[in-house]
């Protein structure tokens, strides 16, 4: 006779995966690797932005996050606005039906509790609230794992985010300032731990010294328009960013340096193309890398990295390459400081190409001495992230933890 305890764990993963952002997809991969190693008998599926891609890439069933296919496109026509509104109602029942099929749901990493980029309250914040609310209603444990958070100006987004966080049964953050931001918003964070970004738990590609392309600089670019609270000046911010990044790349090329442009989201590719066209040199190439594994290989082959997107920085630091951050939020500065690179940050909102070149040259002078400490810090951070999975298991499926002791490997 089969008892409730004989049934396999039913685990869900929830987020904007398969939608073209390599950082989001890398966070999902880190959790799936953990589950396959420690809970191989669990039935795992996803509710996500790009279900077809997730199923093809990871071999798990996946459900679309939103009923309305144009959820993240601006709606101007009455029919589109009506479809979005209808979708919000339908998603209540869709989310509830999906959640109640699971013992636990994991939201793996990413900045799900922040608005450092433009974000509408009835987009992902609403979806996350539905997840956490229906989890409480149906007894499904919801975990926010190594997530990023920040101060939120918009009142509706703030309310939805605060309640989502309160309703989750497990919370951990990728940096201390994320935990402090949630505490300041009225969430009791006394039992919440700080670990690091989940991507640090992914395997580091082996890169031998001869594989490095001598003199190459990887420059990670971004479709940057400021934060959610800067919508009124978004185009001006973008123009300044593009102009500053182009000036910097041109200066490197004039010194004879090969430059490899990196992206972290499909939205970044037009930016990389615009910079390459403006500089117009065979020394400038655009990387086709669309995964974090490929980005790590690119950054490992470079002498130095200058990057904007958070997970471009994580990739470079993880493989031990001296890195300079074009920082668009405090999370980048916290990451750099934690890796001993706090002196090498430059504002993405106001790129001063001359000053950036000075910082870059200072970084290059110290590059040789920085590589070993970076690699050591990266491994220490990775161990801490992997240790988190034991705490996560105890919180989400305590009955199964004893029966299936952790067998996590690096």
Residue pairs with C-beta under 8 A, 6 or more apart in sequence:
5 399
8 41
8 42
8 43
9 39
9 41
9 42
9 43
9 103
9 104
9 397
9 400
10 42
10 43
10 101
10 102
10 103
10 104
11 35
11 39
11 42
11 43
11 44
11 102
11 103
11 104
11 105
11 106
11 396
11 397
12 44
12 45
12 46
12 47
12 98
12 99
12 101
12 102
12 104
12 105
12 106
13 28
13 31
13 32
13 44
13 45
13 46
13 47
13 48
13 105
13 106
13 107
13 108
14 46
14 47
14 48
14 65
14 105
14 106
14 107
14 128
14 131
15 24
15 27
15 28
15 48
15 49
15 107
15 108
15 110
15 112
16 24
16 48
16 49
16 65
16 110
16 124
17 24
17 25
17 28
17 46
17 48
17 49
17 50
17 53
17 54
18 25
18 48
18 49
18 50
18 51
18 52
18 53
18 54
18 57
18 62
19 48
19 49
19 50
19 53
20 50
20 265
20 266
20 267
21 264
21 265
21 266
22 264
22 265
22 289
22 290
22 291
22 292
22 295
22 311
23 110
23 199
23 264
23 265
23 292
23 309
23 310
23 311
23 314
24 110
25 57
25 291
25 292
26 198
26 199
26 202
26 291
26 292
26 311
27 108
27 109
27 110
27 146
27 197
27 198
27 199
28 46
28 48
28 54
28 58
28 108
29 58
29 202
29 292
30 108
30 109
30 198
30 199
30 201
30 202
30 385
31 106
31 108
31 109
31 145
31 198
32 44
32 58
32 60
33 201
33 202
34 201
34 386
34 389
34 408
35 42
35 44
37 407
37 408
37 409
38 389
38 393
38 404
38 406
38 407
38 408
39 393
39 397
39 400
39 404
41 404
44 60
45 60
45 61
45 62
45 63
46 54
46 58
46 60
46 61
46 62
46 63
47 62
47 63
47 64
47 65
47 95
47 98
47 131
48 54
48 62
48 63
48 64
48 65
49 64
49 65
51 62
51 63
51 64
52 62
54 60
54 62
55 61
55 62
63 94
63 98
65 71
65 127
66 87
66 91
66 127
67 86
67 87
67 90
67 91
67 94
68 83
68 84
68 86
68 87
68 90
70 80
70 83
70 84
71 84
71 87
71 123
72 123
73 80
75 81
75 83
75 84
84 122
88 122
88 126
91 126
91 127
91 130
92 130
95 127
95 130
95 131
95 134
96 130
96 134
96 137
96 138
99 105
99 131
99 134
99 135
99 138
99 140
100 134
100 138
100 140
102 140
103 140
103 141
103 396
103 397
104 140
104 141
104 142
104 143
104 396
104 397
105 131
105 135
105 140
105 141
105 142
105 143
106 143
106 145
106 392
106 396
107 128
107 131
107 142
107 143
107 144
107 145
107 147
107 168
108 145
108 146
108 198
109 145
109 146
109 147
109 148
109 174
109 197
109 198
109 199
110 147
110 148
111 117
111 147
111 148
111 149
111 150
111 310
111 331
112 124
112 128
112 144
112 147
112 148
113 144
113 147
113 148
113 149
113 150
113 161
113 164
113 165
113 178
113 181
113 182
114 148
114 149
114 150
114 152
114 178
114 181
114 329
114 331
115 150
115 152
115 153
115 154
115 157
115 227
115 228
115 229
116 150
116 227
116 228
116 328
116 329
116 331
117 225
117 227
117 228
118 225
118 226
118 227
118 228
118 231
118 234
119 125
119 157
119 228
120 157
121 154
121 156
121 157
121 160
122 156
125 156
125 157
125 160
125 161
125 164
126 160
128 160
128 161
128 164
129 160
129 161
129 163
129 164
131 142
131 164
132 142
132 163
132 164
132 165
132 167
132 168
133 163
133 164
133 167
134 140
135 141
135 142
135 167
135 168
135 169
136 142
136 167
141 169
141 170
141 395
141 396
141 397
142 167
142 168
142 169
142 170
143 168
143 169
143 170
143 171
143 392
143 395
143 396
144 164
144 165
144 168
144 170
144 171
144 172
145 170
145 172
145 198
145 388
145 392
146 172
146 173
146 174
146 195
146 196
146 197
146 198
146 385
146 388
147 171
147 172
147 173
147 174
147 178
148 173
148 174
148 175
148 178
148 197
148 310
148 331
149 161
149 165
149 173
149 178
149 179
149 181
149 182
150 177
150 178
150 181
150 329
150 330
150 331
151 181
151 184
151 185
152 158
152 161
152 185
152 228
153 228
153 229
154 228
154 229
157 228
158 185
161 185
162 182
162 185
162 186
162 187
165 171
165 182
165 185
165 187
166 187
166 188
169 395
169 396
170 392
170 395
170 396
171 182
171 187
171 189
171 192
172 192
172 193
172 194
172 195
172 388
172 391
172 392
173 179
173 182
173 192
173 193
173 194
173 195
174 194
174 195
174 196
174 197
174 198
174 331
175 194
175 196
175 331
175 334
175 335
175 338
176 194
176 334
177 330
177 331
177 334
178 194
178 331
179 189
179 192
179 194
180 189
182 189
182 192
183 189
193 388
193 391
195 384
195 385
195 387
195 388
196 338
196 381
196 384
196 385
197 310
197 311
197 314
197 335
197 385
198 385
199 292
199 311
199 314
199 315
199 318
200 314
200 318
200 378
200 381
200 382
200 385
201 382
201 385
201 386
202 292
202 293
202 296
202 318
203 293
203 410
204 296
204 318
204 319
204 378
204 382
205 293
205 296
205 297
205 300
205 319
207 297
207 300
207 301
207 319
211 300
211 301
212 300
212 301
212 302
212 303
213 258
213 301
213 302
213 303
214 303
215 256
215 257
215 258
215 303
216 257
216 258
216 259
216 260
216 301
216 302
216 303
217 252
217 257
217 258
217 259
217 260
217 302
217 303
217 304
217 305
217 306
217 360
218 259
218 260
218 261
218 262
218 287
218 298
218 299
218 302
218 304
218 305
218 306
218 307
218 316
218 321
219 245
219 248
219 249
219 252
219 259
219 260
219 261
219 262
219 305
219 306
219 307
220 261
220 262
220 263
220 264
220 305
220 306
220 307
220 308
220 309
220 312
220 313
220 316
220 326
221 245
221 261
221 262
221 263
221 268
221 271
221 272
221 275
221 308
222 241
222 263
222 264
222 265
222 268
222 271
222 308
222 309
222 326
222 328
222 348
223 238
223 265
223 267
223 268
223 270
223 271
224 237
224 238
224 241
224 271
224 308
224 328
224 348
225 234
225 235
225 237
225 238
226 233
226 234
226 237
226 238
226 328
226 349
227 328
227 329
230 237
237 349
240 349
240 350
240 351
241 348
241 349
241 351
242 271
242 274
242 275
243 351
244 350
244 351
244 352
244 353
244 356
245 271
245 275
245 308
245 326
245 351
246 274
246 275
246 278
246 279
247 351
247 353
248 306
248 351
248 353
248 356
248 357
248 360
249 259
249 261
249 275
249 279
249 284
250 278
250 279
251 353
251 357
252 259
253 259
253 279
253 281
253 283
253 284
256 283
257 283
258 283
258 284
258 285
259 279
259 283
259 284
259 285
260 285
260 286
260 287
260 298
260 302
261 272
261 275
261 276
261 284
261 285
261 286
261 287
262 272
262 287
262 289
262 295
262 298
262 299
262 307
262 312
263 269
263 271
263 272
263 286
263 287
263 289
263 309
264 295
264 309
264 311
264 312
265 309
268 309
269 286
272 286
273 286
275 284
276 284
276 285
276 286
287 294
287 295
287 298
288 294
289 295
289 297
289 298
292 311
292 314
292 315
295 311
295 312
295 315
296 315
296 318
296 319
299 305
299 312
299 315
299 316
299 319
299 321
299 323
300 319
300 320
300 321
302 316
302 321
303 321
303 322
303 364
303 367
304 321
304 322
304 323
304 324
304 360
304 363
304 364
304 367
305 312
305 313
305 316
305 321
305 322
305 323
305 324
306 323
306 324
306 325
306 326
306 356
306 360
307 313
307 316
307 323
307 324
307 325
307 326
308 325
308 326
308 327
308 328
308 348
310 329
310 331
310 332
310 335
313 323
313 325
313 332
313 335
313 336
314 335
316 323
317 323
317 335
317 336
317 339
317 341
317 374
317 377
317 378
318 378
318 382
319 375
319 378
320 371
320 372
320 374
320 375
320 378
321 371
321 374
322 341
322 344
322 363
322 364
322 366
322 367
322 370
322 371
322 374
323 336
323 341
323 344
323 363
324 344
324 345
324 346
324 356
324 359
324 360
324 363
325 332
325 333
325 335
325 336
325 341
325 344
325 345
325 346
326 346
326 347
326 348
326 351
326 356
327 333
327 336
327 345
327 346
327 347
327 348
328 348
328 349
332 345
333 342
333 345
336 342
336 344
336 345
338 377
338 381
339 374
339 377
339 378
339 381
340 370
340 373
340 374
340 377
341 370
341 374
344 359
344 362
344 363
346 352
346 355
346 356
346 359
363 370
382 410
383 410
386 408
386 410
389 406
389 408
390 406
393 400
393 401
393 406
394 401
